[in-house]
Amino acid sequence: MLVDRAKILKGLQILCSRKALRFIPFLLVLVGVLMISVRMKYSKIEKFIPFYKEYENAHLEKIVLTESLVHIENMDIVPIHKTAVSPLDLIDKYNEDIADKKRQSGETSGDKSPYKYFPALEMPSRCYFYYRNLKKLNPNWSNDFKRWTFLPKNLADMDVGKVVDEDGQSLVSADSILFHKRLNNVALVMERMRIYQTCFSGSIQLSSIYNDDHLELEFDRASKYGTNGLPEQTSKEEQWDFEHRMWPIIKYYNKANFTKLMPIIIGSTGPLEQGHLPLDGSRHPEGEFSAEYKYDDDKSFLWNWNNMSSKFASRGIVLSFEESEVTLAAKLIATLRYLKNELPIQIITMGDLSEESIRKLYEIAEGNDIFDPSVKVKNRNAPKQVIWFVDVSPTLDPSYSHEFKGTRRQLLAALLNLFNEYIFMDVHIIPYISMDNLQSLRSYRGALFFQGNAAVESSLLDSSALEHCRYMLSDLFPSWAETYYEVDDVWFDDYAMENTCATFYSPEKRAYKNLLYRNSRDNIDNGIFIIDKYKRMSSLMIGTFLSLGKICEKCGIEDKEFLWLGFTISSTGYEFSKYVKPAVVGESVDLSQELSDTDRMLNHKIVKICSESLSHVTTGGQLIWANFGVNYCGLEGVHSDGNKTLKSEAFTTAEELNKLHKTLINPKECIFTVAGNDALNTVGESCSGHLVCATYEQHVRPYTFDEIIERGSMVHIKSDFIAEYDRINEVWDKNYLT
């Protein structure tokens, strides 16, 4: 049996050997073909590289090395125009790293996973991610408006050849300019301010972001100030440096010296000690009534400012004016007193009001029988007004305080007043209702503005400047990635804005279209606005910074427009009043006699009202306030437009003209001047070119008997209000400083 098995195995071996021998010729042929093929390949290469063998011998080691590290060619090389400049640019990479960790750990999805994608992180962790990576991406970042740039629409427009050496060779490249512009892009500034509002206006502790970097927090850095008032050297990581980079207009501070940064508050009995707040800013109590404010260094600067405001008073009126406007301020305070205003008043100053002016204003606010005997007032002992003068000059960085002049002072007052919720009033206005009643109109989302005279189009900017402004401002809106920080994704489609009718737009969207597509100004009337400051400090900061930025100068936008633009760009809720509209108030002039016989047959009626004083009236016909005085030609009374007005208004004598200029407006009727009302126009020669006229027309539609067509909107003021308005006009018209 064993022998048979051996024979069988031997037979199988012989059989396999014979089959293998049959394949040898085929293998030899295959090897020959390969050798010929390789030889042909080398021959072709040698035609292009004659010394290929010598080259191969000399660089063999490098060739082998390259082949062994061929994966280097597959690395993701980021072009300079895509290099991360914002922490938001790192979110995708963060999510990729988390995905790798999940795969390596073999982890399945679950809420208890230690590895969380960015959307699953708690808000404090997202804030930590953003602000800790901010310094790593750009160690020299700052929101300083003097450093702002923006990316041009056409990169070919960048001038590369301006910086040259002694041989005339350019020292910069388009890439370096592009990277510089990306690092200092104003859009990044807006992004940082919006995310700051989300992260640090509430319960999240700013100190936790810098927990491992706290140095000597109680160290008085004021001793490090140089002769120019700026810190010579700041820590790279501490939160005080961070706050100064965020808000460079605010003087550098820390917890120990914050009291030196607080406003100087002056009450009726004199100034409070700096760093102290009144216990109840809604009144002037006797005796001890102030307490020192303790800065909470766990929280942010804006949180602390809001906290100070809540301790001062919850609601009030804010005024801001220069020494040259004290006469107007006196008129306004007297009018508020006549209207029995009970809200406290803060007058925000830069320390430039004289002691004499402050004394006189207190006399008007608290004195007895201040009204002229000729004025028929119901209550000659109207309630005294609670006034505080708040000098914010210590709060501002010395290198920026000179920037706040003119209407920018209003932005500063809106930002740094010490009320939680406030009504800002320009001293050029005349109020006709109590401000308590005005606040009863508030059904708003934290900020209420009133529409201006946007129906008048201007040609202040050429088409190229408008395109520049549209492109720049459109880049300032929140990006999609900011939705991770609870910032609404606001987007105005350029094509839709330019090509669609604004009839059905919201007032907010219409104002944006008017400003940047119709080249219209006065979209907002900043005579009065109402703001709940708690969650809108960053919006106010954005508006203030935009008004200061040099790159915005080309747009020719007035400072007051930046107020609502700041809210638009910050993606914070605000609205224009739906119930109070701009109007021209006065006594109408019937122009129907100038119409043709055909028009008169159609019962065509046309009336006009002219005034320099643009007013604001409820849709029901209640006058709320008027701008620029109560005279026909506003604040200046008699103007020096002489013969021009005589001709344009057909007055026969200068005395007749001057009488008109001094005449108080008779508030009988009003014609609304809402945006899009083409019945509004300006009379260029009357009242030094500031007279505004509005017309109202109505007629019967042809081929009908009773269908009335209207152009414009006219309302008759309620008769029981007219007598009261006349008394208010008389109160305001007096001079209280003589």
DRENBATI-994369 format. One record per residue (C-alpha): residue number from 1; z, x, y. Coordinates in Angstrom, 1 decimal, m for minus. Each point is the difference from the previous one (the first is absolute). Layout:
N
   i     pz     px     py
 NUM      Z      X      Y
...
This chain:
738
   i     pz     px     py
   1    0.0    0.0    0.0
   2    0.8    2.9    2.4
   3   m3.3    1.7   m0.9
   4   m2.0   m3.1    0.8
   5    1.7   m0.2    3.5
   6   m0.8    3.7    0.7
   7   m3.7   m0.5   m0.9
   8   m0.2   m3.1    2.3
   9    1.5    1.9    3.0
  10   m2.3    3.0   m0.5
  11   m3.0   m2.4   m0.1
  12    1.0   m1.6    3.2
  13    0.4    3.4    1.8
  14   m3.5    1.0   m1.1
  15   m1.4   m3.3    1.2
  16    1.7    0.3    3.5
  17   m1.3    3.6    0.4
  18   m3.5   m1.0   m0.7
  19    0.1   m2.8    2.6
  20    1.5    2.4    2.6
  21   m2.9    2.4   m0.6
  22   m2.4   m2.7    0.8
  23    1.4   m0.3    3.6
  24   m0.1    3.7    0.8
  25   m3.7    0.0    1.1
  26    0.7   m3.0    2.4
  27    2.9    1.9    1.5
  28   m2.1    3.1    0.6
  29   m2.7   m2.0    1.7
  30    2.6   m1.8    2.3
  31    1.5    3.4    1.1
  32   m3.4    1.3    0.8
  33   m0.9   m2.9    2.1
  34    3.3    0.3    2.0
  35   m0.6    3.8    0.6
  36   m3.5   m0.7    1.3
  37    1.3   m2.8    2.2
  38    2.7    2.3    1.5
  39   m2.5    2.7    0.5
  40   m2.3   m2.3    1.9
  41    2.9   m1.2    2.2
  42    0.9    3.6    0.9
  43   m3.6    0.8    0.7
  44   m0.2   m2.9    2.5
  45    3.2    1.1    1.7
  46   m1.3    3.5    0.3
  47   m3.0   m1.3    1.9
  48    2.4   m1.2    2.7
  49    2.7    2.7   m0.3
  50   m1.8    3.3   m0.8
  51    3.2    2.0   m0.5
  52    1.8   m2.8   m1.8
  53    1.4    2.3   m2.8
  54    1.4    2.4    2.6
  55    1.5   m2.9    2.0
  56    1.4   m1.5   m3.2
  57    1.7    3.3   m1.0
  58    1.4    0.5    3.5
  59    1.4   m3.6    0.3
  60    0.7   m0.8   m3.6
  61    3.7   m0.1    0.6
  62   m0.3   m2.4    2.9
  63   m2.4   m2.2   m1.9
  64    2.4   m0.3   m2.9
  65    2.9   m0.7    2.5
  66   m2.0   m2.7    1.7
  67   m0.8   m1.7   m3.3
  68    3.6    0.1   m1.1
  69    1.1   m1.7    3.3
  70   m2.9   m2.3    0.4
  71    2.5   m2.9    0.6
  72    0.5    1.4    3.5
  73   m3.4   m1.5    0.9
  74    1.4   m3.4   m0.8
  75    2.9    0.2    2.5
  76    0.1   m2.6    2.8
  77   m0.7    2.0    3.2
  78    0.9   m2.2    3.0
  79   m2.4    0.3    2.9
  80    1.7    0.6    3.4
  81   m1.0   m3.4    1.2
  82    1.9   m1.5   m2.9
  83    3.1    2.2    0.2
  84    3.2   m2.1    0.1
  85    1.4   m0.4    3.5
  86    2.2   m3.0   m0.6
  87    2.6   m0.6   m2.8
  88   m1.9   m3.2   m0.8
  89   m2.9    2.3   m1.2
  90    2.4    1.3   m2.7
  91    0.7   m3.4   m1.6
  92   m2.9    0.1   m2.5
  93    1.0    3.5   m1.1
  94    3.6   m1.1   m0.4
  95   m1.2   m2.9   m2.2
  96   m2.1    2.3   m2.1
  97    3.0    2.3   m0.6
  98    2.1   m2.9   m1.0
  99   m2.7   m1.1   m2.5
 100   m0.1    3.5   m1.5
 101    3.8    0.0   m0.4
 102   m0.1   m3.4   m1.7
 103   m2.6    1.3   m2.4
 104    1.9    3.2   m0.8
 105    3.2   m1.8   m0.6
 106   m1.7   m2.6   m2.2
 107    1.6   m2.7    2.2
 108   m1.1   m3.6   m0.1
 109    0.0   m2.2    3.0
 110    3.3   m1.5    1.1
 111    2.1   m0.6    3.0
 112    2.7    2.5   m1.1
 113   m2.4    2.9   m0.1
 114    1.1    3.0    2.0
 115   m3.6    0.6    0.9
 116   m1.1   m2.6    2.6
 117   m3.4   m0.4    1.7
 118    0.2   m0.1    3.8
 119   m0.2   m3.8    0.4
 120    3.1   m0.3   m2.3
 121    2.1    2.4    2.1
 122    2.8   m1.5    2.1
 123   m0.6    0.2    3.8
 124    2.5    2.8    0.6
 125   m1.9    2.1   m2.5
 126   m3.3   m0.7    1.6
 127    1.4    0.9    3.4
 128    1.4    3.3   m1.5
 129   m3.5    0.7   m1.5
 130   m1.7   m0.5    3.4
 131    2.2    1.8    2.4
 132    0.9    2.9   m2.3
 133   m3.7    0.7   m0.8
 134   m0.8   m0.4    3.7
 135    1.4    3.4    0.9
 136   m1.5    1.7   m3.1
 137   m3.5   m1.2    1.0
 138    0.3    1.0    3.6
 139    3.1    2.1    1.0
 140   m0.9   m0.5    3.7
 141   m0.6   m3.7    0.1
 142    1.0   m1.9    3.1
 143   m0.7   m3.3    1.7
 144   m0.4    1.7    3.3
 145   m2.8   m1.9    1.8
 146   m1.1    3.2    1.7
 147   m1.2    1.3   m3.4
 148   m1.9   m3.1   m1.1
 149   m3.6    0.1   m1.2
 150   m2.2   m2.4   m1.8
 151   m2.9    0.4   m2.3
 152   m3.4   m0.6    1.7
 153   m2.3   m2.5   m1.6
 154   m2.7    2.6   m0.2
 155    1.3    3.4   m1.2
 156   m3.0    1.7    1.5
 157    1.3   m0.8    3.4
 158    2.8    2.5   m0.4
 159   m0.6    3.0    2.3
 160    0.6    3.1   m2.2
 161   m1.2    2.7    2.4
 162    2.6   m0.2    2.8
 163    2.4    2.6   m1.4
 164   m1.8    3.4   m0.2
 165    0.9    3.7   m0.2
 166   m1.2    2.7    2.3
 167   m3.2    0.2   m1.9
 168   m0.7   m3.7    0.5
 169    0.7   m0.8   m3.7
 170    1.6   m3.3   m0.7
 171    3.6    0.4   m1.2
 172    0.3   m3.5   m1.4
 173   m2.0   m2.0   m2.5
 174   m0.8   m3.6   m0.4
 175    2.4   m0.1   m3.0
 176    2.9    1.5    2.0
 177   m0.5   m2.5    2.8
 178   m0.3   m2.8   m2.4
 179    3.2    1.0   m1.8
 180    1.9    0.4    3.4
 181   m1.2   m3.5    1.0
 182    1.1   m1.5   m3.3
 183    3.5    1.6    0.2
 184    0.5   m1.3    3.6
 185   m1.8   m3.2   m0.4
 186    1.6   m2.8    2.1
 187   m0.5   m2.3   m3.0
 188    2.7    2.1   m1.9
 189    2.4   m0.5    2.9
 190   m0.4   m3.8   m0.2
 191    0.5    0.2   m3.8
 192    3.2    2.0    0.4
 193    1.4   m2.4    2.5
 194   m0.8   m3.1   m2.1
 195    1.6    1.5   m3.1
 196    3.0    1.1    2.0
 197    0.5   m3.7    1.1
 198    0.0   m1.1   m3.7
 199    2.2    2.8   m1.2
 200    2.6    0.5    2.7
 201    0.4   m3.2    2.0
 202    2.3   m1.6   m2.6
 203    2.4    1.1   m2.7
 204   m1.7    3.1   m1.3
 205    1.9    3.1    1.1
 206   m2.0    2.7    1.8
 207    2.6    2.6   m1.0
 208   m0.8   m0.5   m3.7
 209   m3.5    1.4    0.6
 210    1.5    3.2    1.2
 211    3.1    0.0   m2.2
 212   m0.5    3.5   m1.3
 213   m1.0    1.4    3.3
 214    3.0   m1.0    2.2
 215    1.1    3.0    1.9
 216    2.7   m0.2    2.6
 217   m0.6   m3.6    1.1
 218    2.8    0.2    2.5
 219   m1.5    3.2    1.6
 220   m0.7   m0.7    3.7
 221   m3.7    1.0    0.2
 222    0.1   m0.6    3.8
 223    1.3    3.6    0.3
 224   m3.4    1.1   m1.4
 225   m1.9   m1.5    2.9
 226   m2.1    2.4    2.0
 227   m0.6   m0.1    3.7
 228   m2.8   m2.5   m0.5
 229    2.3   m2.5   m1.6
 230   m1.6    0.4   m3.4
 231    1.6    1.3   m3.2
 232   m0.8    3.7   m0.6
 233    0.1   m0.4   m3.7
 234    0.6   m2.9   m2.3
 235    0.7   m0.3   m3.7
 236   m3.0   m0.7   m2.1
 237    1.6   m2.6   m2.2
 238    2.9   m1.7    1.7
 239   m0.3   m3.6    1.1
 240    0.5    0.7    3.7
 241   m3.2    2.1    0.0
 242   m1.7   m2.8   m1.9
 243    1.0   m2.6    2.7
 244   m1.2    2.2    2.8
 245   m3.4    0.5   m1.7
 246   m0.2   m3.8   m0.5
 247    0.9   m0.9    3.5
 248   m0.7    3.0    2.3
 249    0.5   m2.0    3.2
 250    3.7   m0.3   m1.0
 251    2.2    3.0    0.9
 252    1.0    2.2   m2.9
 253    3.5   m1.0   m1.3
 254    2.4   m0.1   m2.9
 255    3.1   m2.0   m0.8
 256    2.3    2.2    2.1
 257   m2.0   m0.3    3.2
 258   m1.5   m3.4   m0.3
 259    2.2   m1.3    2.8
 260   m1.8    2.3    2.4
 261   m3.2   m1.8   m0.9
 262    1.3   m3.5    0.5
 263   m1.0   m2.0    3.2
 264    2.3    0.0    3.0
 265    1.1   m3.6    0.4
 266    1.0   m1.3    3.5
 267    1.9   m3.3    0.3
 268    1.2   m1.8    3.1
 269    3.1    2.1    0.2
 270   m1.8    3.3   m0.5
 271   m1.4    2.2   m2.8
 272    1.5    0.0   m3.5
 273    0.9    3.3   m1.6
 274   m3.2    1.4   m1.7
 275    0.0   m0.9   m3.7
 276    1.9   m3.2    0.6
 277   m1.3   m3.6   m0.3
 278    1.5   m3.2    1.4
 279    1.9   m2.0   m2.5
 280   m1.9   m3.1    1.1
 281   m3.1    0.7    2.1
 282   m0.5   m3.7    0.6
 283    2.7    0.0    2.7
 284    2.0    2.2    2.3
 285    3.6   m0.3   m1.2
 286    3.0    1.4    1.8
 287    1.9    3.1   m1.2
 288   m0.9    2.1   m3.0
 289   m3.3   m1.2   m1.3
 290   m1.9    2.9   m1.6
 291    0.1    2.1   m3.2
 292   m1.6    3.3   m1.1
 293   m2.9   m0.3   m2.3
 294    0.2    2.0   m3.2
 295   m3.4    1.2   m1.3
 296   m0.5   m0.8   m3.7
 297   m1.6    3.2   m1.4
 298   m0.9   m1.7   m3.3
 299   m2.5   m2.2    1.9
 300   m3.0    0.7    2.2
 301   m0.3    0.2    3.8
 302   m1.8   m3.4    0.2
 303    2.7   m1.6   m2.1
 304    2.7    1.4    2.2
 305   m1.8   m1.2    3.1
 306   m0.2   m3.5   m1.4
 307    3.6    0.2   m1.0
 308    1.0    0.9    3.6
 309   m2.1   m2.9    1.2
 310    1.8   m2.4   m2.2
 311    3.4    1.2    1.3
 312   m1.1   m0.4    3.6
 313   m1.4   m3.5   m0.1
 314   m2.2   m2.0   m2.3
 315   m2.3   m1.6    2.6
 316   m0.9    0.7    3.6
 317   m2.6    0.7    2.7
 318   m1.5    3.4    0.6
 319   m1.4    1.2    3.4
 320   m1.5    3.3    1.0
 321   m1.2    1.0    3.5
 322   m0.2    2.9    2.4
 323    1.8    0.4    3.4
 324   m3.1   m1.3    1.8
 325    0.3   m3.3   m1.9
 326    3.7   m0.8    0.8
 327   m1.0   m2.8    2.4
 328   m1.9   m1.7   m2.8
 329    2.9    0.5   m2.4
 330    2.3   m1.6    2.5
 331   m2.3   m3.1    0.2
 332   m0.1   m0.3   m3.8
 333    3.8    0.3   m0.4
 334    0.6   m2.6    2.7
 335   m2.5   m2.3   m1.7
 336    1.7    0.5   m3.4
 337    3.3   m0.9    1.6
 338   m1.5   m3.1    1.5
 339   m1.3   m1.0   m3.5
 340    3.6    0.4   m1.3
 341   m0.9    2.8   m2.4
 342    2.9    0.9   m2.3
 343   m1.5    2.9   m1.9
 344    1.2    3.5    0.8
 345   m2.6    2.3    1.8
 346   m0.6    3.6   m0.7
 347   m1.9    2.0    2.6
 348   m1.5    3.1   m1.7
 349   m0.4    2.9    2.3
 350   m0.7    3.7    0.0
 351    2.9    0.7    2.2
 352   m2.2   m0.3    3.1
 353    1.5   m3.1    1.6
 354    2.1    0.7    3.1
 355    3.7   m0.9    0.1
 356   m0.9   m2.2    3.0
 357   m2.6   m2.0   m1.9
 358    2.4   m0.4   m2.9
 359    2.7   m1.3    2.3
 360   m2.3   m2.5    1.7
 361   m1.3   m1.4   m3.3
 362    3.6   m0.5   m1.1
 363    0.7   m1.9    3.2
 364   m2.9   m2.3   m0.7
 365    1.1   m0.5   m3.7
 366    3.7   m0.6    0.8
 367    0.3   m0.9    3.7
 368    0.8   m3.4    1.4
 369   m2.5   m2.2    1.8
 370   m2.9    2.4   m0.3
 371   m2.7   m2.6    0.7
 372   m1.5   m0.5    3.5
 373    1.2   m3.1    1.7
 374   m3.6   m1.2    0.5
 375   m0.5   m0.2   m3.8
 376    0.9   m3.4   m1.4
 377    1.8    1.1   m3.2
 378    2.1   m2.4   m2.1
 379    2.8    2.5   m0.7
 380    0.6    2.7    2.6
 381    2.7    1.6   m2.2
 382   m2.2    0.6   m3.0
 383    1.6    1.9   m2.9
 384    0.4    3.7    0.4
 385   m2.2    2.3   m2.0
 386    1.2    2.6   m2.5
 387   m2.0    3.2    0.8
 388    0.2    3.4   m1.7
 389   m2.0    3.0    1.2
 390   m1.0    2.1   m3.0
 391   m1.2    3.6    0.9
 392   m1.9    1.3   m3.0
 393   m1.0    3.4    1.5
 394    2.6    1.8   m2.1
 395   m1.7   m1.4   m3.1
 396   m3.4    1.5    0.7
 397   m1.1    3.5   m0.8
 398   m0.3    1.9    3.3
 399   m3.6    1.1   m0.8
 400   m1.2   m3.7   m0.3
 401    2.1   m2.0    2.5
 402   m2.6    0.5    2.8
 403   m2.5   m1.9   m2.1
 404    1.7   m3.3    0.6
 405   m1.3   m1.2    3.3
 406   m1.5   m3.3    1.2
 407   m0.5   m2.6   m2.8
 408    1.1    2.5   m2.6
 409    3.5   m0.7    1.2
 410   m0.4   m3.5   m1.4
 411   m0.8    1.5   m3.4
 412    3.1    2.2    0.2
 413    2.2   m2.9    1.0
 414   m1.4   m2.1   m2.9
 415    0.9    2.9   m2.3
 416    3.4    1.3    1.2
 417    1.8   m3.1    1.3
 418    3.3   m0.9   m1.6
 419   m0.6   m3.6   m1.2
 420   m0.8   m1.2   m3.5
 421   m2.3   m2.7    1.4
 422   m1.3    0.0    3.5
 423   m2.3   m1.6    2.6
 424   m1.8    2.6    2.0
 425   m0.9   m1.1    3.5
 426   m2.2    1.8    2.5
 427    1.4   m0.1    3.5
 428   m3.3   m1.2    1.4
 429    0.4   m3.4   m1.6
 430    1.6   m3.3    1.1
 431    1.8   m1.9   m2.9
 432    0.0   m3.8    0.2
 433    2.3   m0.7   m2.9
 434    3.3    1.4   m1.3
 435   m0.5    2.8   m2.5
 436    2.2   m1.8   m2.4
 437   m2.6   m2.8    0.0
 438   m2.7    2.6   m0.5
 439    1.7    1.3   m3.1
 440    0.2   m3.6   m1.3
 441   m3.8    0.2   m0.1
 442    0.2    2.9   m2.5
 443   m1.3   m0.7   m3.4
 444   m1.3    3.4   m0.5
 445    0.0    2.9   m2.5
 446    2.1    2.5    2.0
 447   m2.4    0.6    2.9
 448   m1.5   m2.6    2.3
 449   m2.6    0.9    2.6
 450   m2.0   m2.1    2.5
 451   m3.7    0.1    0.4
 452   m1.5    1.6    3.1
 453   m3.1   m0.6    2.0
 454   m2.3    1.3   m2.8
 455   m2.8   m2.4    1.0
 456   m1.1    2.4    2.7
 457   m2.3    2.7   m1.5
 458   m0.2    3.4    1.5
 459   m2.3    3.0   m0.3
 460    2.7    2.7    0.1
 461   m1.4    1.8   m3.0
 462   m3.5    0.9   m1.1
 463   m1.2   m0.8   m3.5
 464    0.7    3.6   m1.3
 465    3.6   m0.1    1.2
 466    0.5   m3.4   m1.6
 467   m1.4    1.3   m3.3
 468    2.3    3.0    0.3
 469    3.0   m2.3    0.5
 470   m0.9   m2.4   m2.7
 471   m0.4    2.8   m2.6
 472    3.2    1.7    1.1
 473    2.2   m3.1    0.0
 474   m1.5   m1.3   m3.3
 475    1.3    3.2   m1.7
 476    3.5   m0.7    1.2
 477    0.6   m3.1   m2.2
 478    2.1    0.3   m3.2
 479   m1.8    1.3   m3.0
 480    0.2   m1.7   m3.4
 481    2.4    2.6   m1.3
 482    2.6   m1.1    2.6
 483    0.4   m3.3   m1.8
 484    2.3    2.0   m2.3
 485    2.4    0.1    3.1
 486   m0.2   m3.7    0.7
 487   m2.5    0.5    2.8
 488   m2.6   m2.8    0.2
 489   m3.6    1.1   m0.4
 490   m1.4   m1.1    3.4
 491   m3.7    0.4    0.2
 492   m2.5   m1.0    2.7
 493   m3.5    0.1   m1.4
 494   m2.2    1.7    2.5
 495   m3.2   m1.9   m0.8
 496    1.8   m3.4    0.0
 497    1.7    0.8    3.3
 498   m3.3    0.9    1.6
 499   m2.2   m2.8   m1.4
 500    2.2   m3.1   m0.5
 501    1.1   m2.6    2.5
 502    3.6    0.3    1.1
 503    0.4   m3.7    0.5
 504    2.1   m0.4   m3.2
 505    1.8    3.3    0.3
 506    3.8    0.1    0.4
 507    1.1    1.0    3.6
 508    1.1    3.4   m1.5
 509   m3.4    0.7   m1.5
 510   m1.9   m1.3    3.0
 511    2.0    2.4    2.3
 512   m1.2    2.9   m2.2
 513   m3.6   m1.2    0.2
 514    0.2   m0.5    3.7
 515    1.4    3.5    0.6
 516   m2.4    2.0   m2.2
 517   m3.1   m2.1   m0.4
 518   m0.2   m2.0    3.2
 519    1.5    2.7    2.2
 520    2.4   m2.5    1.5
 521    3.4    1.0    1.5
 522    3.1   m2.1    0.7
 523    0.3   m1.3   m3.5
 524    3.8   m0.1    0.4
 525    2.0   m1.0    3.1
 526    3.0    2.2    0.0
 527    1.8   m2.0    2.6
 528    2.2   m1.3   m2.8
 529    0.3    0.8   m3.7
 530    2.7   m0.6   m2.6
 531    0.9    2.4   m2.7
 532    2.5    0.1   m2.8
 533    0.5    3.7   m0.2
 534    1.7    0.5   m3.4
 535   m3.0    0.6   m2.2
 536   m2.5    0.8    2.7
 537    1.2    3.2    1.5
 538   m2.8    2.0   m1.6
 539   m2.5   m2.5    1.3
 540    1.3    0.7    3.5
 541    0.0    3.7   m0.6
 542   m3.7   m0.2   m1.2
 543   m1.0   m1.9    3.1
 544    1.9    2.5    2.3
 545   m1.5    3.0   m1.7
 546   m3.5   m1.3    0.1
 547    0.3   m0.6    3.7
 548    1.0    3.7    0.4
 549   m2.7    1.5   m2.3
 550   m2.8    1.8    1.8
 551   m2.5   m0.9   m2.6
 552    0.4   m3.7    1.0
 553   m0.8    0.7    3.7
 554   m3.8   m0.3   m0.6
 555    0.6   m3.6   m1.1
 556    1.2   m1.0    3.5
 557    2.6   m2.3   m1.6
 558    2.8   m1.1    2.3
 559    3.5    0.8   m1.1
 560    0.9   m3.7   m0.4
 561   m2.8   m0.3   m2.6
 562    1.7    2.7   m2.1
 563    3.0   m2.3   m0.3
 564   m1.8   m2.5   m2.3
 565   m2.2    2.7   m1.5
 566    3.2    1.7   m1.2
 567    0.9   m3.1   m1.9
 568   m3.5   m0.5   m1.4
 569   m0.2    3.6   m1.3
 570    3.5   m0.1   m1.3
 571   m0.8   m3.0   m2.1
 572    3.0   m1.8    1.4
 573    0.1   m3.7    0.6
 574   m0.6   m1.2    3.5
 575   m1.9   m2.8    1.7
 576   m1.3   m1.3    3.2
 577    1.5   m3.3    1.3
 578   m1.8   m3.1   m1.2
 579    1.7   m2.2    2.5
 580   m0.1    2.0    3.2
 581   m3.4    0.9    1.4
 582   m1.3    1.9    3.1
 583   m1.2   m2.2    2.8
 584   m0.9   m0.1    3.7
 585    2.5   m2.3    1.7
 586   m0.4   m1.6    3.4
 587   m1.8   m2.8    1.8
 588   m3.6   m0.6   m1.2
 589   m3.0   m0.1    2.2
 590   m2.6   m2.6   m0.9
 591   m3.5    1.5    0.0
 592   m1.8   m3.2   m1.2
 593   m1.6   m0.5    3.4
 594   m2.1    3.0   m0.6
 595   m1.6   m1.4   m3.1
 596   m3.4   m1.5   m0.3
 597   m0.7   m3.8    0.0
 598   m0.8    0.2   m3.7
 599    3.4    1.6   m0.8
 600    1.8   m2.6    2.1
 601   m1.7   m2.7   m1.9
 602    1.4    1.5   m3.2
 603    3.5   m0.1    1.6
 604    0.0    3.8    0.1
 605    3.3    1.3    1.4
 606    0.8    3.6    0.8
 607    3.2    1.3    1.5
 608    1.3    3.5    0.7
 609    3.5    1.6    0.4
 610    0.3    3.5    1.4
 611    3.1    2.3    0.2
 612    0.9    3.6   m0.4
 613    3.0   m1.2   m2.0
 614   m0.8   m0.5   m3.7
 615    2.6   m2.4   m1.4
 616    1.1   m1.0   m3.5
 617    0.2   m3.7   m0.8
 618    0.9   m2.0   m3.1
 619   m2.7   m2.1   m1.5
 620    2.0   m3.0    1.2
 621   m0.1    1.1    3.6
 622    3.3    1.8    0.6
 623   m0.1    3.1    2.1
 624    1.8    3.0   m1.6
 625   m0.7    2.9    2.3
 626   m2.5    1.4    2.5
 627   m1.1    3.6    0.8
 628   m0.3    1.8    3.3
 629    1.8   m2.3    2.3
 630   m0.2   m3.6    1.1
 631   m2.4    0.5    3.0
 632   m3.7   m0.8   m0.1
 633   m0.7    3.7    0.0
 634    3.0    1.1   m2.0
 635    2.6    2.7    0.8
 636   m1.7    1.5    3.0
 637   m0.3   m3.2    2.0
 638   m2.6    0.9    2.7
 639   m2.7    2.3   m1.3
 640   m2.3    2.3    2.0
 641   m3.1   m1.6   m1.4
 642   m0.7   m1.7    3.4
 643   m3.6   m0.9    0.7
 644   m1.0    0.1   m3.7
 645    2.4   m2.8   m0.9
 646   m0.9   m1.9    3.2
 647   m3.6    0.0   m1.2
 648    0.6   m0.7   m3.7
 649    2.5   m2.8    0.6
 650   m1.7   m1.3    3.1
 651    3.2    0.2    2.2
 652   m0.7   m0.2    3.7
 653    2.8    2.2    1.4
 654    2.2    2.8   m1.2
 655    3.1   m2.1    0.8
 656   m1.2   m2.6   m2.5
 657   m0.6    2.6   m2.6
 658    3.4    1.6    0.5
 659    1.7   m3.4   m0.2
 660   m1.6   m0.5   m3.3
 661    1.1    3.4   m1.3
 662    3.6   m0.8    1.0
 663   m0.1   m3.5   m1.5
 664    2.1   m0.7   m3.1
 665   m2.1   m1.2   m3.0
 666    0.2   m3.7   m0.5
 667    0.6   m0.4   m3.7
 668   m1.8   m3.3   m0.6
 669   m2.6    0.8   m2.5
 670   m1.1    2.8   m2.3
 671   m3.2    1.1   m1.8
 672    0.6    2.0   m3.2
 673   m1.7    3.3   m0.3
 674    0.2    0.6   m3.7
 675   m2.2    2.7   m1.5
 676   m3.6   m1.2   m0.3
 677    0.2   m2.4    2.9
 678   m3.1    1.1    2.0
 679    1.0   m2.3    2.8
 680    2.4    2.8    1.2
 681   m1.2    2.5    2.6
 682    1.3    2.3    2.7
 683   m1.0   m0.2    3.6
 684   m0.6    3.7    0.8
 685    0.5   m0.1    3.7
 686    3.0   m2.4    0.4
 687    3.6    1.3    0.0
 688   m1.2    3.6   m0.3
 689   m2.1   m0.9   m3.0
 690    2.9   m1.4   m2.1
 691   m0.5   m3.7    0.6
 692   m0.6   m1.8   m3.3
 693   m1.7   m3.4   m0.1
 694   m0.4   m2.4   m2.9
 695   m2.3   m3.0   m0.1
 696    0.2   m3.2   m2.0
 697   m3.1   m2.3   m0.6
 698   m0.6   m3.3   m1.7
 699   m3.0   m2.3   m0.2
 700   m1.4   m2.7   m2.2
 701   m2.3    1.2   m2.7
 702   m3.6   m1.0    0.7
 703   m1.3   m3.2   m1.8
 704    3.6   m1.1   m0.6
 705    2.3   m2.2    2.2
 706    3.5    1.1   m0.9
 707   m0.1    3.4   m1.8
 708    1.7    2.5    2.3
 709   m0.9    3.7   m0.2
 710    2.7    2.5    1.4
 711   m0.3    3.6    1.0
 712    3.3    1.6    0.3
 713    3.5   m1.6   m0.2
 714    1.9   m1.5    2.9
 715    3.6   m1.4    0.1
 716    1.8   m1.7    2.8
 717    3.6    1.4    0.4
 718    2.6   m2.7   m0.5
 719    1.0   m1.5    3.3
 720    3.8    0.3   m0.7
 721   m0.4    3.8   m0.4
 722   m1.9    0.6    3.2
 723    2.9   m0.4    2.3
 724    2.1    2.4   m2.1
 725   m2.8    2.6   m0.1
 726   m0.2   m0.2    3.8
 727    3.7    0.8    0.3
 728   m0.4    2.9   m2.4
 729   m2.9    1.3    2.1
 730    2.2   m0.1    3.1
 731    2.8    1.8   m1.7
 732   m2.3    2.8   m1.2
 733   m1.8    0.3    3.4
 734    3.1    1.2    1.9
 735    0.9    3.6    0.6
 736    3.5    0.6   m1.3
 737    0.4    3.6    1.1
 738   m0.1   m0.5    3.8
